[in-house]
Amino acid sequence: MIAGARYAHTNLIAVDWRALAAFYGEVFGCVLVPPERDLAGRDLEAGTGVAGATLRGVHLRLPGHGERGPTLEIYSYGAHTDPAGAP
């Protein structure tokens, strides 16, 4: 084990991020960590290598670990194209 290492988060990609977040909240007692995320732009495109990339979703705190505990990142991923169909 590496001294000082700790588990921070897991990222889940879902078709319907709201439904998956509601499931984790209802079944496991995960708590929303504001704000809701709505990410797009040049940096996201560069990081993903996808023109028009978008991420929308939330972070949920896992129960039993306190305020600094690990989270689930639940996102829906997309790529928008312009009206002419170009990426």
KEVEX-455801 format. One record per residue: residue in three letters; y, x, z of N, C-alpha, C, O, CB in turn; residue number from 0. Coordinates in steps of 0.1 Angstrom, whole numbers, plus 5000, padded with zeros to 4 digits. Each point is the difference from the previous one (the first is absolute). Glycine has a CB too. Layout:
% residues N
ALA_Y_X_Z_Y_X_Z_Y_X_Z_Y_X_Z_Y_X_Z_NUM
...
% end
This chain:
% residues 87
MET_4988_5008_5000_5012_4992_5000_5012_5009_5000_5001_5010_5007_4987_4971_5005_0
ILE_5023_5015_4981_5012_5007_4999_5009_4996_5012_5003_4988_5001_4995_5014_4973_1
ALA_5007_5007_5034_5008_4997_5011_5013_4993_4995_5006_5004_4991_4985_5016_5022_2
GLY_5013_4969_4994_5012_4993_4997_4998_4990_4988_5010_4992_4998_5003_5027_5011_3
ALA_4976_4981_4984_4998_4991_4989_4998_4986_5005_4993_4998_5011_4998_5020_4975_4
ARG_5014_4972_5007_4998_4986_5004_5000_4991_4988_5006_5004_4990_5004_5000_5032_5
TYR_4982_4985_4978_4999_4991_4989_5014_4992_5000_5004_4995_5010_4970_5003_4992_6
ALA_5031_5001_4986_5014_4994_4998_4999_4986_4994_5005_4990_5005_5005_5033_4994_7
HIS_4984_4976_4989_4999_4988_4993_4990_5000_4989_4995_5010_4995_5029_4986_5010_8
THR_4973_4991_4990_4991_4998_4989_5008_4991_4991_5006_4990_5004_4972_5013_5009_9
ASN_5021_5000_4974_5007_4992_4990_4989_4991_4993_4990_5005_4995_5028_5012_5001_10
LEU_4985_4970_5003_4991_4991_4993_5008_4993_4989_5012_4996_5002_4975_5000_5019_11
ILE_5008_5004_4967_5006_4993_4989_4993_4987_4998_4988_4999_4999_5019_5023_4990_12
ALA_5001_4967_5010_4994_4986_4998_5007_4993_4989_5012_5002_4997_4982_4998_5028_13
VAL_4999_4991_4969_5006_4991_4990_5010_4991_5007_5011_4998_4995_4968_5002_4991_14
ASP_5018_4995_5026_5009_4991_5008_5002_5007_5014_4993_4997_5009_4999_4982_4978_15
TRP_5018_5029_5014_5003_5008_5012_5003_4990_5012_4996_5003_5011_5012_5017_4975_16
ARG_4998_4969_5011_5004_4991_5011_4987_4994_5006_4999_4999_5013_5023_4995_4976_17
ALA_4969_5002_5003_4987_4994_5005_4992_5011_5008_4995_4996_5011_5004_4988_4970_18
LEU_5000_5028_5014_4993_5010_5007_5007_5004_5014_4993_5002_5010_4999_5007_4968_19
ALA_5021_4992_5022_5007_5002_5012_4998_4989_5010_4998_5003_5012_5020_5010_4975_20
ALA_4982_4975_5009_4998_4988_5008_4986_5001_5006_4998_4997_5012_5018_4989_4975_21
PHE_4974_5018_5005_4986_5001_5005_4999_5011_5011_4995_4997_5011_4997_4996_4967_22
TYR_5014_5018_5020_5000_5011_5011_5007_4996_5012_4997_5003_5011_5002_5014_4971_23
GLY_5012_4975_5016_5007_4995_5012_4992_4990_5008_4999_5001_5012_5022_5003_4976_24
GLU_4973_4986_5005_4993_4990_5007_4986_5004_5006_4997_4997_5011_5014_4987_4973_25
VAL_4982_5024_5008_4987_5004_5004_5000_5012_5010_4992_5000_5010_4999_4992_4968_26
PHE_5017_5018_5020_5000_5012_5008_5012_5002_5009_5001_5009_5008_4986_5001_4974_27
GLY_5023_4981_5017_5012_5001_5008_5010_5010_4997_5008_5005_5008_4977_4987_5009_28
CYS_5014_5013_4970_5010_5010_4995_5014_4994_5001_5002_4988_4997_4980_5023_4988_29
VAL_5028_4997_5017_5014_4995_5002_5008_5006_4989_5000_5012_4997_4997_4986_5028_30
LEU_5012_4994_4969_5009_5004_4989_5010_5011_5005_5005_4999_5011_4993_4979_4979_31
VAL_5004_5033_5002_5009_5010_5003_5011_4999_4989_4998_5005_4989_4985_5011_5022_32
PRO_5028_4977_4993_5011_4998_4990_5005_5014_4995_4999_5010_5006_5007_4968_5004_33
PRO_5001_5022_4978_5002_4988_4991_4989_4999_4990_4992_5008_4998_5033_4995_5005_34
GLU_4976_4985_4990_4991_4998_4988_5005_5010_4990_5012_5002_4998_4984_4973_5007_35
ARG_4994_5031_4988_5003_5011_4990_5001_4994_4986_4991_4991_4996_4998_5026_5019_36
ASP_5020_4987_4977_5002_4996_4986_5005_5013_4993_5012_5002_4999_4993_4973_5006_37
LEU_4985_5033_4990_5003_5013_4995_4999_5000_4985_4991_4995_4994_5001_5015_5027_38
ALA_5018_4997_4972_5000_5002_4986_5010_5011_4997_5008_5004_5009_4986_4972_4986_39
GLY_5006_5029_4993_5010_5010_4996_4994_5013_4995_4988_5002_5000_5027_4987_5016_40
ARG_4994_5020_4981_4996_5013_4994_4991_5008_5009_4990_5006_4995_5032_4994_4994_41
ASP_4980_5001_5024_4991_5008_5009_4986_4994_5001_4990_5008_4999_5030_4998_5014_42
LEU_4979_4981_4987_4987_4994_5000_4993_5002_4987_4988_5003_4999_5019_4980_5017_43
GLU_5000_5016_4973_4994_5002_4987_4995_5015_4999_4990_5003_4994_5026_4979_4996_44
ALA_4992_5027_5015_4997_5014_4999_4987_5003_5009_4991_5007_4996_5033_4999_5000_45
GLY_4976_4988_5016_4988_5002_5009_4987_4994_4995_4989_5005_5002_5027_4995_5016_46
THR_4985_4989_4974_4988_4993_4995_4997_5004_4986_4988_4999_4995_5017_4982_5020_47
GLY_5005_5024_4977_4998_5003_4986_5000_4987_4992_4995_5001_4988_4992_5019_5018_48
VAL_5018_4969_4999_4999_4987_4993_5015_4995_4998_5007_4997_5010_4970_4998_5000_49
ALA_5027_5003_4978_5013_4995_4997_5001_4985_5005_4991_4993_4998_5011_5022_4982_50
GLY_5008_4982_5027_5002_4987_5006_4992_4996_5012_4998_4988_5003_5007_5006_4974_51
ALA_4989_5016_5029_4992_4998_5012_5007_4993_5011_5012_5002_5003_4975_5018_4991_52
THR_5007_4970_5013_5005_4993_5011_4990_4999_5011_4988_5000_4998_5027_4987_4987_53
LEU_4989_5013_5028_4992_4998_5012_5007_4990_5008_5012_5001_5004_4978_5022_4995_54
ARG_5003_4966_5005_5005_4990_5009_4990_4998_5011_4988_4998_4998_5026_4991_4984_55
GLY_4991_5010_5031_4991_4997_5011_5006_5003_5013_5012_5001_5002_4969_5004_4983_56
VAL_5010_4998_5025_5003_5002_5014_4992_5010_5007_4989_5004_4994_5019_4973_5007_57
HIS_4996_5028_5010_4992_5008_5009_4996_4991_5012_5008_4992_5005_5004_5030_4988_58
LEU_4976_4980_5011_4995_4992_5012_4995_5010_5010_4992_5009_4997_5002_4971_4989_59
ARG_5010_5019_5027_4996_5009_5011_4986_4995_5004_4998_4988_5002_5026_5017_5006_60
LEU_4967_5005_4993_4986_4997_5005_5001_4997_5015_5007_5008_5007_4982_5006_4975_61
PRO_5004_4977_5023_5001_4997_5015_4993_5010_5008_4991_5008_4996_5009_4968_4998_62
GLY_5005_5026_5019_4994_5008_5010_5004_5015_4999_4995_5008_5007_4986_4977_4992_63
HIS_5030_5018_4993_5004_5014_4999_5015_5002_5004_5005_5011_4999_4978_4992_4983_64
GLY_5024_4986_5022_5014_5001_5004_5009_5001_4988_4996_4999_4989_4996_5013_5032_65
GLU_5021_4990_4983_5010_5000_4990_4999_5011_4989_5006_4999_4989_5009_4991_5029_66
ARG_4979_5021_4986_4999_5011_4990_4986_5001_4994_4997_5010_4994_5020_5002_5019_67
GLY_4976_4977_4988_4986_5000_4995_4999_4999_4985_5011_4998_4993_4982_4992_5028_68
PRO_4995_5011_4974_4999_5000_4985_5003_4987_4994_5000_4989_5007_4982_5028_4996_69
THR_5020_4983_4984_5003_4987_4993_4992_4999_4988_4994_5010_4995_5029_4991_5013_70
LEU_4976_4987_4987_4995_4997_4987_5012_4997_4991_5009_4993_5004_4969_4997_5005_71
GLU_5022_5016_4979_5010_4998_4990_4993_4990_4990_4991_5004_4994_5022_5019_5009_72
ILE_4992_4965_4996_4994_4991_4990_5010_4997_4989_5011_4994_5003_4975_4996_5016_73
TYR_5011_5014_4969_5009_4999_4989_4993_4993_4988_4988_5000_4998_5024_5020_5010_74
SER_4997_4974_4984_4996_4996_4986_5007_5010_4991_5012_5003_5002_4985_4972_5004_75
TYR_4996_5030_4984_5005_5010_4991_5001_4994_4987_4991_4992_4995_4998_5027_5018_76
GLY_5022_4984_4980_5002_4995_4986_5008_5010_4992_5005_5010_5005_4994_4967_5004_77
ALA_5002_5019_4978_5008_5008_4991_5007_4990_4991_4994_4992_4993_4991_5028_5008_78
HIS_5028_4980_4999_5008_4990_4992_5003_5007_4986_5002_5012_4999_5008_4977_5022_79
THR_4990_5003_4969_5004_5004_4987_5013_4993_4996_5004_4990_5006_4972_5015_4988_80
ASP_5031_5001_4996_5012_4993_4995_4996_4989_4991_4989_4999_4996_5025_5023_5006_81
PRO_4996_4969_4995_4997_4988_4992_4994_5003_4986_4993_4992_4995_5025_4997_5017_82
ALA_4985_5023_4983_4994_5004_4987_4986_5005_5001_4993_5002_4990_5030_5004_5003_83
GLY_4972_4995_5019_4986_5004_5003_4997_5014_5002_4989_5004_5002_5006_4977_4984_84
ALA_5016_5027_5013_4998_5014_5003_4999_5003_5015_5007_4993_5008_5006_5012_4971_85
PRO_4979_5005_5025_4999_5002_5015_5013_5006_5005_5000_5003_5012_4976_5001_4985_86
% end
